[in-house]
Amino acid sequence: MSVRTRILSLILALVIVLSMLPITASALDDISLSVKDAKELLNHVELHPQRTGYAEVDALMESILAPYNDRDTYTKVKNAYVWLIRNINYSWDPYSQDYAPAYDCFDVIHELTYEEGLQESAPFEIVNRAYHAMAFHKGVCYDYAAAMALLLRYIGIDAFVHTGTFLLEDSNRTPCHHGWTEMLIDGKYYVIDPQREYRLASNGYGTIYYDYFIIPLESAWRYSEPEVEINAARDAQFLPVAAERAFGCKVTVESTASGTAFGSGIYQSGSKVTVNVEPTGELEFAGWFDQAGQLLSESLSYTFTVTKHTTLIAVFEGEYFIDVPHGEWYYKDANEAGERWIINGIRPFVFGAGEPITRAMAVTILGRAVKTEMSSGATIFIDAPENEWFSGAVRWANQQSIVLGVSENEFAPNDYVTREQYITMLMRLVDKLEKTPELSELPYSDAEEISQYAVEPMQKAATIGLLSGYEDGTIRPQSRLNRAEGVALVMRLLRWLGM
């Protein structure tokens, strides 16, 4: 390392140390507004309270400001300033570097809940850092500034985060990189800097002198060489508090396997939206449907006026689900079962291949598959009352001895079905239809795990081609049956039966 490089490194280290040391009031010039002038300024501001739209951040700011809800603006701003000084400790912990300017090295991204469709009012970078500072009580000057800006906006005052050079309070006025908050009131800018006040107040534990509370920009000589271009670009991402905040409607367009849909996005309520679908296969286009299954248009291009969050489904003939792509082993079975109303989606147009099948679902699928008349009348099971969607199928399956209860008066409709249990149900149905397959050997490495009651049904199922093991040579009889497997099995059975 050269002598010049060593000297520069020592100077940088000294600046960092100096910027972190607490200071005393005697080191400062009187550049902030007096209490009288600060009150006069703040209490005459026309407020336009602005939420961030992020639930966790807004709730946190509400809790900080709640004790002052009925107080004047000066008191709200002053106590927001004090809260940051008393509650945030200067720390580079969230950063991958420990010296300024390292603001682009912030390592924490919080998964915050945003109000869908609401126009953004502040850059997520600022919101994220402000939240981290307020929630985890640590940060550097930039984070103090971000939190102060959002709190001011929550109160209703335009505020921004600026960066540039700050002249330290030492006798040499040593320059260092810094971030601070600026308020815009009646066309004039005022600096408010809780991080430097934190240093002055013995790192938040001593007396607060309000030397950095509100400084007219023309008096803020310590804030030299602001990064004009960077600040302007950042300011442009803030929505003025007095601006009308647009609420957008989220439009989501999806397609079944034979098409690609276009037009998803956020649109202003009341605007015209056009969605399109491009066929990617040979199937005919059936139309655009809403989530309730209502046909809206048979044209590949559909225009409508959006007034709420909307999901539109482009459906092609013979396809019923948006999550059953071409090439999946269950593509044909799922769509055929959908066409024959043997199975519904877990929600409109969503198949849910990996979701488990319950006992109630299993008997309903079997009853629909053979198009049986569902039994009416009283049920023997207290957990399958008459008004439930599955009650008729439960009575039918029980009367046919296809499924028994888990006890004399309980059916357990929400219990999940295993692969061997479902195969047993299918083979009992075959017996009722007076079809009796031969028994076959089960060439699976885990065949010994099959329960005794299920061995013969699974041997019959193997004979008629229902079973297909996994690539590792197992059949996994005790595993939960999922919807893709359940539909595939029942469709194979129906083909064998010629139904």
Buried (B, 14 or more C-beta within 10 A) or exposed (E): EEEEEEEEEEEEEEBBEBBEEEBEEEEBEEBBBEEEEBBEBBEEBEEBEBBBBBEBBBEBBEEBBEEBEEEEBBBBBBBBBBBBBBBBEBBBEBBEEEBBBBBEEBEEEBEBEBEEBBBBBBBBBBBBBBBBBBEBEBBBBBBBBBBBBBBBBBBBBBBBBBBBBBBBBBEEEBBBBBBBBBBBBEEEBBBBBBBBBBBBBEBBEBEBBBBBBBBBBEBBEBBEEBBEEBBEEBBEBBBBBEEEBEEBBBBBBBBBBBBEBBBBEBBEBEEEBEBBBEBEEEBEBBBBBBBEEEEBBEEBEBEBEBEEBBBBBBBBEBBBBBBBEEEBEBBEBBBBBBEBEBBBBBEBBBBBBEBBBBBBBBBBBBBBBBEBEBBEEEBBBEBBEEEBEBBBBBBBBBEBEBBEBEEEEBBBBEBBBBBBBBBBBBBBBBBEEEBEBEEBEBEBEBBEBBEEEBBEBBBBBBBBEBBEBEEEEBBBBBBBBBBBBBBBBBBBBBEBBEE
